[in-house]
Amino acid sequence: MKEVRVEEGQTCPHCKKTGHTEEKCWPLHPELAVEHLQEKVRNVLKSQARDALARIGSMTAGVRKTFIG
């Protein structure tokens, strides 16, 4: 999805809120909210997976040291 940069203080003419244009207005385009939330969930899951792999890596390093020495 193409990112649209918005100048601070710009107001959406549809909902009168600042921070987005009419093209990114969720009340007008509810599918954009779903895409945004899906992207947030993907990012959280990626972060959690990286953290879990790092913990597993640190745990297995201790095991290797014990057995391989």
C-alpha positions in Angstrom: 0.0 0.0 0.0 1.3 3.4 -0.9 2.1 5.7 2.1 0.8 9.2 1.9 2.7 11.8 4.0 0.5 14.2 5.8 1.6 17.6 7.1 1.1 18.1 10.8 -2.2 19.9 11.4 -3.8 18.9 8.1 -7.5 18.1 8.6 -9.5 15.5 6.8 -12.4 17.2 5.1 -14.7 14.3 5.7 -14.3 13.6 9.5 -12.6 16.8 10.4 -9.9 15.0 12.3 -6.2 15.9 11.9 -3.4 13.6 10.8 -4.8 12.0 7.6 -6.3 12.9 4.3 -9.7 11.9 2.9 -7.9 9.0 1.0 -6.9 7.5 4.4 -10.1 8.3 6.3 -11.3 5.1 8.0 -15.0 6.1 8.2 -14.9 6.6 4.4 -12.7 3.6 3.8 -13.2 1.0 6.6 -11.0 -1.6 4.6 -8.0 0.6 5.4 -8.6 0.1 9.2 -8.5 -3.7 8.7 -5.3 -3.5 6.6 -3.7 -1.2 9.3 -4.7 -3.6 12.1 -3.5 -6.6 10.2 -0.1 -5.0 9.7 0.1 -4.2 13.4 -0.7 -7.8 14.3 1.9 -9.0 11.8 4.6 -6.7 13.3 3.8 -7.8 16.9 3.9 -11.5 15.9 7.3 -11.0 14.2 8.6 -9.2 17.2 7.4 -12.0 19.5 8.9 -14.7 17.3 12.3 -12.9 17.3 12.2 -12.6 21.1 11.3 -16.3 21.4 14.1 -17.3 19.1 16.6 -15.2 21.0 15.5 -16.8 24.3 15.8 -20.3 22.8 19.2 -19.4 21.4 20.5 -18.3 24.8 19.0 -21.4 26.5 20.6 -23.8 24.0 24.0 -22.0 24.3 24.1 -23.1 28.0 23.1 -26.6 27.1 25.8 -26.9 24.4 28.4 -25.6 26.9 27.4 -28.3 29.4 27.6 -31.2 26.9 30.3 -30.0 24.6 32.2 -28.1 27.1 
